[in-house]
Amino acid sequence: MNNMPELKIGVVAVSRDCFPESLSVNRRQALMKAYTKKYGETEIYECPVCIVESEIHMVQAL
C-alpha cells in the first residue's frame, strides 16, 4: 500500500517596492528553466501569480 501524498515544489516571484517586478519574474523563469532541464517538469509548479508583495498576495498564490 502506498500512502504517500504527491508533492510538488511551488515557485513564486517575490518583490518589494524597491525591487523591480521584471527582475523577479526573470529570475523565476530562469529558475524554472534550470530546474526542469535537470529534473523534468513533473515535481514543480510555477505559480501564475506574477508577484507576491504582501501576505494577501501570498494567500492568493497558495
All heavy atoms as a GROMACS GRO file, in nm:
protein
  489
    1MET      N    1   0.084  -0.118   0.000
    1MET     CA    2   0.000   0.000   0.000
    1MET      C    3   0.089   0.125   0.000
    1MET      O    4   0.182   0.136   0.078
    1MET     CB    5  -0.091  -0.002   0.123
    1MET     CG    6  -0.174   0.122   0.135
    1MET     SD    7  -0.308   0.114   0.253
    1MET     CE    8  -0.225   0.101   0.408
    2ASN      N    9   0.058   0.216  -0.090
    2ASN     CA   10   0.134   0.342  -0.100
    2ASN      C   11   0.047   0.454  -0.044
    2ASN      O   12  -0.050   0.495  -0.106
    2ASN     CB   13   0.172   0.368  -0.245
    2ASN     CG   14   0.265   0.486  -0.258
    2ASN    OD1   15   0.300   0.549  -0.159
    2ASN    ND2   16   0.304   0.517  -0.379
    3ASN      N   17   0.085   0.505   0.072
    3ASN     CA   18   0.004   0.606   0.139
    3ASN      C   19   0.078   0.740   0.146
    3ASN      O   20   0.064   0.814   0.240
    3ASN     CB   21  -0.031   0.557   0.280
    3ASN     CG   22  -0.144   0.637   0.341
    3ASN    OD1   23  -0.216   0.706   0.270
    3ASN    ND2   24  -0.158   0.629   0.471
    4MET      N   25   0.157   0.770   0.044
    4MET     CA   26   0.231   0.895   0.041
    4MET      C   27   0.161   0.995  -0.050
    4MET      O   28   0.124   0.961  -0.162
    4MET     CB   29   0.374   0.871  -0.012
    4MET     CG   30   0.458   0.786   0.079
    4MET     SD   31   0.497   0.865   0.236
    4MET     CE   32   0.596   1.001   0.181
    5PRO      N   33   0.143   1.119  -0.006
    5PRO     CA   34   0.081   1.220  -0.092
    5PRO      C   35   0.177   1.261  -0.203
    5PRO      O   36   0.299   1.253  -0.189
    5PRO     CB   37   0.054   1.336   0.002
    5PRO     CG   38   0.154   1.319   0.111
    5PRO     CD   39   0.176   1.171   0.126
    6GLU      N   40   0.121   1.306  -0.314
    6GLU     CA   41   0.203   1.360  -0.422
    6GLU      C   42   0.239   1.503  -0.388
    6GLU      O   43   0.152   1.585  -0.361
    6GLU     CB   44   0.126   1.356  -0.553
    6GLU     CG   45   0.206   1.404  -0.671
    6GLU     CD   46   0.127   1.400  -0.801
    6GLU    OE1   47   0.044   1.309  -0.818
    6GLU    OE2   48   0.149   1.490  -0.884
    7LEU      N   49   0.367   1.534  -0.386
    7LEU     CA   50   0.414   1.667  -0.351
    7LEU      C   51   0.476   1.735  -0.472
    7LEU      O   52   0.537   1.670  -0.556
    7LEU     CB   53   0.519   1.659  -0.240
    7LEU     CG   54   0.475   1.596  -0.109
    7LEU    CD1   55   0.593   1.588  -0.014
    7LEU    CD2   56   0.363   1.676  -0.046
    8LYS      N   57   0.460   1.866  -0.478
    8LYS     CA   58   0.523   1.946  -0.581
    8LYS      C   59   0.586   2.068  -0.516
    8LYS      O   60   0.534   2.121  -0.418
    8LYS     CB   61   0.421   1.993  -0.686
    8LYS     CG   62   0.374   1.884  -0.777
    8LYS     CD   63   0.297   1.943  -0.892
    8LYS     CE   64   0.264   1.832  -0.990
    8LYS     NZ   65   0.222   1.886  -1.116
    9ILE      N   66   0.696   2.113  -0.572
    9ILE     CA   67   0.759   2.237  -0.529
    9ILE      C   68   0.687   2.351  -0.600
    9ILE      O   69   0.665   2.346  -0.721
    9ILE     CB   70   0.908   2.238  -0.568
    9ILE    CG1   71   0.983   2.127  -0.494
    9ILE    CG2   72   0.971   2.374  -0.540
    9ILE    CD1   73   1.124   2.106  -0.545
   10GLY      N   74   0.647   2.453  -0.526
   10GLY     CA   75   0.582   2.569  -0.585
   10GLY      C   76   0.677   2.687  -0.591
   10GLY      O   77   0.746   2.716  -0.493
   11VAL      N   78   0.683   2.754  -0.705
   11VAL     CA   79   0.775   2.866  -0.724
   11VAL      C   80   0.694   2.991  -0.754
   11VAL      O   81   0.610   2.993  -0.844
   11VAL     CB   82   0.873   2.838  -0.840
   11VAL    CG1   83   0.967   2.955  -0.860
   11VAL    CG2   84   0.952   2.711  -0.814
   12VAL      N   85   0.718   3.097  -0.677
   12VAL     CA   86   0.656   3.228  -0.700
   12VAL      C   87   0.766   3.334  -0.704
   12VAL      O   88   0.875   3.313  -0.654
   12VAL     CB   89   0.553   3.265  -0.590
   12VAL    CG1   90   0.438   3.170  -0.588
   12VAL    CG2   91   0.618   3.272  -0.454
   13ALA      N   92   0.735   3.447  -0.765
   13ALA     CA   93   0.828   3.560  -0.766
   13ALA      C   94   0.790   3.653  -0.652
   13ALA      O   95   0.673   3.683  -0.631
   13ALA     CB   96   0.821   3.634  -0.899
   14VAL      N   97   0.889   3.698  -0.578
   14VAL     CA   98   0.867   3.788  -0.465
   14VAL      C   99   0.933   3.921  -0.495
   14VAL      O  100   1.045   3.926  -0.544
   14VAL     CB  101   0.924   3.728  -0.336
   14VAL    CG1  102   0.906   3.823  -0.219
   14VAL    CG2  103   0.858   3.594  -0.306
   15SER      N  104   0.862   4.030  -0.467
   15SER     CA  105   0.916   4.162  -0.492
   15SER      C  106   0.867   4.258  -0.384
   15SER      O  107   0.759   4.243  -0.330
   15SER     CB  108   0.871   4.213  -0.629
   15SER     OG  109   0.921   4.341  -0.653
   16ARG      N  110   0.948   4.354  -0.355
   16ARG     CA  111   0.911   4.464  -0.265
   16ARG      C  112   0.915   4.593  -0.345
   16ARG      O  113   0.951   4.594  -0.463
   16ARG     CB  114   1.006   4.472  -0.145
   16ARG     CG  115   0.998   4.350  -0.056
   16ARG     CD  116   0.870   4.355   0.022
   16ARG     NE  117   0.861   4.235   0.108
   16ARG     CZ  118   0.755   4.202   0.173
   16ARG    NH1  119   0.647   4.275   0.165
   16ARG    NH2  120   0.752   4.095   0.248
   17ASP      N  121   0.884   4.704  -0.283
   17ASP     CA  122   0.877   4.832  -0.352
   17ASP      C  123   1.007   4.871  -0.423
   17ASP      O  124   1.005   4.930  -0.530
   17ASP     CB  125   0.840   4.943  -0.253
   17ASP     CG  126   0.698   4.925  -0.200
   17ASP    OD1  127   0.617   4.862  -0.270
   17ASP    OD2  128   0.671   4.973  -0.090
   18CYS      N  129   1.119   4.839  -0.365
   18CYS     CA  130   1.247   4.883  -0.422
   18CYS      C  131   1.305   4.782  -0.522
   18CYS      O  132   1.410   4.805  -0.579
   18CYS     CB  133   1.348   4.907  -0.310
   18CYS     SG  134   1.384   4.760  -0.214
   19PHE      N  135   1.238   4.671  -0.546
   19PHE     CA  136   1.288   4.565  -0.633
   19PHE      C  137   1.201   4.557  -0.758
   19PHE      O  138   1.080   4.537  -0.747
   19PHE     CB  139   1.283   4.432  -0.556
   19PHE     CG  140   1.374   4.326  -0.608
   19PHE    CD1  141   1.511   4.336  -0.589
   19PHE    CD2  142   1.324   4.216  -0.675
   19PHE    CE1  143   1.596   4.237  -0.635
   19PHE    CE2  144   1.408   4.118  -0.722
   19PHE     CZ  145   1.544   4.128  -0.701
   20PRO      N  146   1.256   4.571  -0.877
   20PRO     CA  147   1.175   4.572  -0.999
   20PRO      C  148   1.102   4.439  -1.022
   20PRO      O  149   1.161   4.332  -1.007
   20PRO     CB  150   1.277   4.596  -1.111
   20PRO     CG  151   1.401   4.643  -1.045
   20PRO     CD  152   1.398   4.593  -0.905
   21GLU      N  153   0.976   4.448  -1.060
   21GLU     CA  154   0.895   4.329  -1.085
   21GLU      C  155   0.954   4.244  -1.198
   21GLU      O  156   0.958   4.122  -1.188
   21GLU     CB  157   0.752   4.371  -1.121
   21GLU     CG  158   0.661   4.254  -1.152
   21GLU     CD  159   0.521   4.298  -1.188
   21GLU    OE1  160   0.481   4.409  -1.153
   21GLU    OE2  161   0.451   4.217  -1.251
   22SER      N  162   1.001   4.308  -1.302
   22SER     CA  163   1.055   4.233  -1.417
   22SER      C  164   1.176   4.149  -1.377
   22SER      O  165   1.194   4.038  -1.428
   22SER     CB  166   1.092   4.329  -1.530
   22SER     OG  167   1.191   4.420  -1.486
   23LEU      N  168   1.257   4.198  -1.287
   23LEU     CA  169   1.373   4.121  -1.241
   23LEU      C  170   1.328   3.997  -1.164
   23LEU      O  171   1.384   3.889  -1.183
   23LEU     CB  172   1.464   4.209  -1.154
   23LEU     CG  173   1.594   4.146  -1.106
   23LEU    CD1  174   1.679   4.101  -1.224
   23LEU    CD2  175   1.672   4.246  -1.022
   24SER      N  176   1.227   4.011  -1.081
   24SER     CA  177   1.173   3.897  -1.008
   24SER      C  178   1.117   3.791  -1.102
   24SER      O  179   1.142   3.672  -1.085
   24SER     CB  180   1.062   3.941  -0.912
   24SER     OG  181   1.111   4.024  -0.812
   25VAL      N  182   1.041   3.833  -1.201
   25VAL     CA  183   0.982   3.741  -1.297
   25VAL      C  184   1.091   3.671  -1.378
   25VAL      O  185   1.086   3.549  -1.399
   25VAL     CB  186   0.881   3.814  -1.389
   25VAL    CG1  187   0.834   3.724  -1.501
   25VAL    CG2  188   0.762   3.864  -1.307
   26ASN      N  189   1.191   3.746  -1.422
   26ASN     CA  190   1.301   3.687  -1.500
   26ASN      C  191   1.378   3.584  -1.418
   26ASN      O  192   1.417   3.479  -1.469
   26ASN     CB  193   1.396   3.794  -1.552
   26ASN     CG  194   1.333   3.878  -1.660
   26ASN    OD1  195   1.236   3.838  -1.724
   26ASN    ND2  196   1.387   3.997  -1.681
   27ARG      N  197   1.400   3.612  -1.291
   27ARG     CA  198   1.470   3.517  -1.204
   27ARG      C  199   1.387   3.391  -1.184
   27ARG      O  200   1.440   3.280  -1.183
   27ARG     CB  201   1.502   3.581  -1.069
   27ARG     CG  202   1.614   3.680  -1.077
   27ARG     CD  203   1.641   3.740  -0.941
   27ARG     NE  204   1.758   3.826  -0.947
   27ARG     CZ  205   1.810   3.885  -0.841
   27ARG    NH1  206   1.755   3.869  -0.722
   27ARG    NH2  207   1.915   3.961  -0.853
   28ARG      N  208   1.256   3.406  -1.167
   28ARG     CA  209   1.168   3.290  -1.151
   28ARG      C  210   1.171   3.204  -1.277
   28ARG      O  211   1.181   3.082  -1.270
   28ARG     CB  212   1.025   3.333  -1.121
   28ARG     CG  213   0.932   3.214  -1.096
   28ARG     CD  214   0.787   3.254  -1.088
   28ARG     NE  215   0.742   3.295  -1.220
   28ARG     CZ  216   0.653   3.389  -1.243
   28ARG    NH1  217   0.597   3.453  -1.145
   28ARG    NH2  218   0.618   3.419  -1.365
   29GLN      N  219   1.166   3.267  -1.393
   29GLN     CA  220   1.169   3.192  -1.519
   29GLN      C  221   1.302   3.121  -1.538
   29GLN      O  222   1.306   3.007  -1.585
   29GLN     CB  223   1.141   3.287  -1.636
   29GLN     CG  224   0.997   3.335  -1.639
   29GLN     CD  225   0.973   3.445  -1.741
   29GLN    OE1  226   1.066   3.508  -1.791
   29GLN    NE2  227   0.847   3.470  -1.770
   30ALA      N  228   1.412   3.185  -1.500
   30ALA     CA  229   1.544   3.122  -1.511
   30ALA      C  230   1.554   3.002  -1.417
   30ALA      O  231   1.609   2.897  -1.454
   30ALA     CB  232   1.654   3.223  -1.480
   31LEU      N  233   1.499   3.016  -1.297
   31LEU     CA  234   1.498   2.904  -1.202
   31LEU      C  235   1.417   2.787  -1.257
   31LEU      O  236   1.461   2.672  -1.251
   31LEU     CB  237   1.441   2.950  -1.068
   31LEU     CG  238   1.422   2.840  -0.964
   31LEU    CD1  239   1.558   2.792  -0.915
   31LEU    CD2  240   1.337   2.887  -0.850
   32MET      N  241   1.299   2.816  -1.312
   32MET     CA  242   1.215   2.710  -1.369
   32MET      C  243   1.287   2.640  -1.484
   32MET      O  244   1.283   2.517  -1.495
   32MET     CB  245   1.083   2.768  -1.418
   32MET     CG  246   0.989   2.812  -1.309
   32MET     SD  247   0.932   2.678  -1.205
   32MET     CE  248   0.842   2.580  -1.324
   33LYS      N  249   1.351   2.715  -1.569
   33LYS     CA  250   1.421   2.658  -1.684
   33LYS      C  251   1.534   2.565  -1.637
   33LYS      O  252   1.549   2.454  -1.687
   33LYS     CB  253   1.477   2.769  -1.772
   33LYS     CG  254   1.544   2.720  -1.897
   33LYS     CD  255   1.591   2.836  -1.982
   33LYS     CE  256   1.663   2.785  -2.106
   33LYS     NZ  257   1.714   2.895  -2.188
   34ALA      N  258   1.613   2.610  -1.541
   34ALA     CA  259   1.725   2.529  -1.492
   34ALA      C  260   1.675   2.403  -1.421
   34ALA      O  261   1.729   2.294  -1.441
   34ALA     CB  262   1.811   2.612  -1.397
   35TYR      N  263   1.570   2.417  -1.340
   35TYR     CA  264   1.517   2.301  -1.267
   35TYR      C  265   1.458   2.198  -1.363
   35TYR      O  266   1.487   2.078  -1.351
   35TYR     CB  267   1.411   2.346  -1.166
   35TYR     CG  268   1.362   2.231  -1.080
   35TYR    CD1  269   1.420   2.208  -0.956
   35TYR    CD2  270   1.259   2.147  -1.121
   35TYR    CE1  271   1.377   2.102  -0.877
   35TYR    CE2  272   1.216   2.041  -1.043
   35TYR     CZ  273   1.276   2.020  -0.920
   35TYR     OH  274   1.234   1.916  -0.843
   36THR      N  275   1.376   2.242  -1.456
   36THR     CA  276   1.312   2.147  -1.547
   36THR      C  277   1.414   2.082  -1.640
   36THR      O  278   1.396   1.966  -1.680
   36THR     CB  279   1.201   2.212  -1.630
   36THR    OG1  280   1.253   2.326  -1.700
   36THR    CG2  281   1.085   2.256  -1.542
   37LYS      N  282   1.520   2.152  -1.673
   37LYS     CA  283   1.624   2.093  -1.757
   37LYS      C  284   1.693   1.978  -1.683
   37LYS      O  285   1.723   1.875  -1.742
   37LYS     CB  286   1.727   2.200  -1.794
   37LYS     CG  287   1.837   2.149  -1.885
   37LYS     CD  288   1.932   2.262  -1.922
   37LYS     CE  289   2.044   2.209  -2.010
   37LYS     NZ  290   2.139   2.317  -2.041
   38LYS      N  291   1.714   1.994  -1.554
   38LYS     CA  292   1.785   1.892  -1.477
   38LYS      C  293   1.693   1.782  -1.425
   38LYS      O  294   1.730   1.665  -1.427
   38LYS     CB  295   1.857   1.958  -1.360
   38LYS     CG  296   1.946   1.863  -1.283
   38LYS     CD  297   2.035   1.935  -1.186
   38LYS     CE  298   2.130   1.835  -1.120
   38LYS     NZ  299   2.226   1.901  -1.034
   39TYR      N  300   1.571   1.818  -1.378
   39TYR     CA  301   1.484   1.721  -1.310
   39TYR      C  302   1.354   1.690  -1.382
   39TYR      O  303   1.281   1.600  -1.342
   39TYR     CB  304   1.452   1.770  -1.169
   39TYR     CG  305   1.573   1.788  -1.082
   39TYR    CD1  306   1.620   1.915  -1.050
   39TYR    CD2  307   1.642   1.678  -1.033
   39TYR    CE1  308   1.731   1.932  -0.970
   39TYR    CE2  309   1.754   1.694  -0.953
   39TYR     CZ  310   1.798   1.821  -0.922
   39TYR     OH  311   1.909   1.838  -0.843
   40GLY      N  312   1.318   1.768  -1.483
   40GLY     CA  313   1.190   1.748  -1.550
   40GLY      C  314   1.082   1.835  -1.490
   40GLY      O  315   1.104   1.907  -1.393
   41GLU      N  316   0.962   1.825  -1.547
   41GLU     CA  317   0.852   1.914  -1.507
   41GLU      C  318   0.750   1.848  -1.414
   41GLU      O  319   0.652   1.911  -1.376
   41GLU     CB  320   0.777   1.962  -1.632
   41GLU     CG  321   0.863   2.045  -1.724
   41GLU     CD  322   0.787   2.090  -1.848
   41GLU    OE1  323   0.666   2.059  -1.860
   41GLU    OE2  324   0.848   2.154  -1.933
   42THR      N  325   0.772   1.725  -1.374
   42THR     CA  326   0.668   1.653  -1.301
   42THR      C  327   0.654   1.694  -1.155
   42THR      O  328   0.547   1.680  -1.100
   42THR     CB  329   0.694   1.501  -1.306
   42THR    OG1  330   0.823   1.474  -1.251
   42THR    CG2  331   0.687   1.450  -1.448
   43GLU      N  332   0.758   1.746  -1.092
   43GLU     CA  333   0.750   1.774  -0.949
   43GLU      C  334   0.766   1.921  -0.914
   43GLU      O  335   0.805   1.955  -0.803
   43GLU     CB  336   0.856   1.692  -0.875
   43GLU     CG  337   0.830   1.543  -0.888
   43GLU     CD  338   0.935   1.459  -0.818
   43GLU    OE1  339   1.027   1.517  -0.758
   43GLU    OE2  340   0.924   1.337  -0.824
   44ILE      N  341   0.735   2.010  -1.009
   44ILE     CA  342   0.749   2.154  -0.983
   44ILE      C  343   0.628   2.226  -1.041
   44ILE      O  344   0.571   2.184  -1.141
   44ILE     CB  345   0.882   2.209  -1.039
   44ILE    CG1  346   0.908   2.348  -0.984
   44ILE    CG2  347   0.884   2.204  -1.190
   44ILE    CD1  348   1.051   2.395  -1.000
   45TYR      N  349   0.588   2.334  -0.975
   45TYR     CA  350   0.473   2.413  -1.018
   45TYR      C  351   0.512   2.559  -1.018
   45TYR      O  352   0.559   2.612  -0.917
   45TYR     CB  353   0.356   2.390  -0.921
   45TYR     CG  354   0.240   2.480  -0.944
   45TYR    CD1  355   0.156   2.462  -1.053
   45TYR    CD2  356   0.213   2.584  -0.856
   45TYR    CE1  357   0.048   2.547  -1.075
   45TYR    CE2  358   0.104   2.668  -0.877
   45TYR     CZ  359   0.023   2.649  -0.986
   45TYR     OH  360  -0.084   2.732  -1.007
   46GLU      N  361   0.495   2.626  -1.131
   46GLU     CA  362   0.520   2.770  -1.140
   46GLU      C  363   0.389   2.842  -1.117
   46GLU      O  364   0.295   2.829  -1.194
   46GLU     CB  365   0.579   2.807  -1.276
   46GLU     CG  366   0.616   2.953  -1.284
   46GLU     CD  367   0.685   2.988  -1.415
   46GLU    OE1  368   0.691   2.904  -1.506
   46GLU    OE2  369   0.732   3.102  -1.425
   47CYS      N  370   0.383   2.918  -1.010
   47CYS     CA  371   0.260   2.988  -0.972
   47CYS      C  372   0.228   3.097  -1.074
   47CYS      O  373   0.315   3.177  -1.109
   47CYS     CB  374   0.277   3.047  -0.834
   47CYS     SG  375   0.128   3.128  -0.776
   48PRO      N  376   0.102   3.104  -1.121
   48PRO     CA  377   0.064   3.205  -1.219
   48PRO      C  378   0.055   3.347  -1.160
   48PRO      O  379   0.050   3.443  -1.235
   48PRO     CB  380  -0.071   3.158  -1.270
   48PRO     CG  381  -0.127   3.077  -1.160
   48PRO     CD  382  -0.009   3.013  -1.093
   49VAL      N  383   0.051   3.359  -1.027
   49VAL     CA  384   0.052   3.492  -0.966
   49VAL      C  385   0.191   3.548  -0.987
   49VAL      O  386   0.291   3.491  -0.943
   49VAL     CB  387   0.019   3.485  -0.814
   49VAL    CG1  388   0.032   3.621  -0.749
   49VAL    CG2  389  -0.120   3.428  -0.793
   50CYS      N  390   0.199   3.659  -1.059
   50CYS     CA  391   0.330   3.710  -1.101
   50CYS      C  392   0.416   3.756  -0.985
   50CYS      O  393   0.534   3.726  -0.979
   50CYS     CB  394   0.313   3.825  -1.200
   50CYS     SG  395   0.252   3.771  -1.359
   51ILE      N  396   0.359   3.827  -0.892
   51ILE     CA  397   0.439   3.888  -0.786
   51ILE      C  398   0.369   3.871  -0.651
   51ILE      O  399   0.249   3.891  -0.639
   51ILE     CB  400   0.460   4.038  -0.813
   51ILE    CG1  401   0.550   4.059  -0.933
   51ILE    CG2  402   0.518   4.110  -0.692
   51ILE    CD1  403   0.692   4.013  -0.915
   52VAL      N  404   0.446   3.835  -0.551
   52VAL     CA  405   0.396   3.831  -0.414
   52VAL      C  406   0.462   3.944  -0.338
   52VAL      O  407   0.583   3.942  -0.318
   52VAL     CB  408   0.426   3.694  -0.347
   52VAL    CG1  409   0.386   3.696  -0.201
   52VAL    CG2  410   0.354   3.582  -0.421
   53GLU      N  411   0.383   4.044  -0.300
   53GLU     CA  412   0.437   4.160  -0.228
   53GLU      C  413   0.388   4.168  -0.084
   53GLU      O  414   0.442   4.243  -0.005
   53GLU     CB  415   0.398   4.289  -0.299
   53GLU     CG  416   0.463   4.307  -0.435
   53GLU     CD  417   0.421   4.436  -0.501
   53GLU    OE1  418   0.306   4.480  -0.479
   53GLU    OE2  419   0.502   4.492  -0.577
   54SER      N  420   0.284   4.093  -0.050
   54SER     CA  421   0.228   4.103   0.083
   54SER      C  422   0.166   3.970   0.125
   54SER      O  423   0.162   3.876   0.047
   54SER     CB  424   0.120   4.212   0.088
   54SER     OG  425   0.009   4.171   0.010
   55GLU      N  426   0.116   3.966   0.247
   55GLU     CA  427   0.051   3.844   0.296
   55GLU      C  428  -0.076   3.812   0.215
   55GLU      O  429  -0.110   3.696   0.194
   55GLU     CB  430   0.016   3.859   0.443
   55GLU     CG  431   0.137   3.859   0.534
   55GLU     CD  432   0.206   3.996   0.540
   55GLU    OE1  433   0.152   4.096   0.488
   55GLU    OE2  434   0.318   4.002   0.596
   56ILE      N  435  -0.144   3.915   0.166
   56ILE     CA  436  -0.265   3.895   0.085
   56ILE      C  437  -0.229   3.824  -0.046
   56ILE      O  438  -0.295   3.729  -0.087
   56ILE     CB  439  -0.335   4.029   0.056
   56ILE    CG1  440  -0.388   4.089   0.187
   56ILE    CG2  441  -0.447   4.012  -0.046
   56ILE    CD1  442  -0.435   4.232   0.173
   57HIS      N  443  -0.121   3.867  -0.109
   57HIS     CA  444  -0.076   3.803  -0.233
   57HIS      C  445  -0.031   3.659  -0.208
   57HIS      O  446  -0.048   3.572  -0.291
   57HIS     CB  447   0.038   3.882  -0.298
   57HIS     CG  448  -0.004   4.016  -0.345
   57HIS    ND1  449   0.075   4.127  -0.329
   57HIS    CD2  450  -0.117   4.059  -0.407
   57HIS    CE1  451   0.014   4.232  -0.380
   57HIS    NE2  452  -0.103   4.194  -0.427
   58MET      N  453   0.029   3.635  -0.090
   58MET     CA  454   0.074   3.501  -0.056
   58MET      C  455  -0.044   3.405  -0.049
   58MET      O  456  -0.038   3.294  -0.101
   58MET     CB  457   0.147   3.501   0.078
   58MET     CG  458   0.194   3.364   0.122
   58MET     SD  459   0.249   3.360   0.292
   58MET     CE  460   0.097   3.394   0.379
   59VAL      N  461  -0.153   3.448   0.011
   59VAL     CA  462  -0.274   3.366   0.019
   59VAL      C  463  -0.328   3.338  -0.120
   59VAL      O  464  -0.369   3.226  -0.152
   59VAL     CB  465  -0.380   3.432   0.110
   59VAL    CG1  466  -0.512   3.358   0.104
   59VAL    CG2  467  -0.329   3.439   0.253
   60GLN      N  468  -0.328   3.438  -0.208
   60GLN     CA  469  -0.374   3.419  -0.346
   60GLN      C  470  -0.285   3.318  -0.419
   60GLN      O  471  -0.334   3.238  -0.497
   60GLN     CB  472  -0.373   3.552  -0.421
   60GLN     CG  473  -0.477   3.649  -0.373
   60GLN     CD  474  -0.463   3.787  -0.437
   60GLN    OE1  475  -0.361   3.818  -0.497
   60GLN    NE2  476  -0.566   3.869  -0.421
   61ALA      N  477  -0.155   3.321  -0.394
   61ALA     CA  478  -0.064   3.228  -0.460
   61ALA      C  479  -0.088   3.085  -0.415
   61ALA      O  480  -0.077   2.992  -0.493
   61ALA     CB  481   0.081   3.269  -0.431
   62LEU      N  482  -0.121   3.068  -0.289
   62LEU     CA  483  -0.148   2.932  -0.237
   62LEU      C  484  -0.275   2.878  -0.297
   62LEU      O  485  -0.289   2.763  -0.325
   62LEU     CB  486  -0.157   2.933  -0.085
   62LEU     CG  487  -0.027   2.961  -0.012
   62LEU    CD1  488  -0.054   2.974   0.137
   62LEU    CD2  489   0.075   2.853  -0.038
   0.00000   0.00000   0.00000
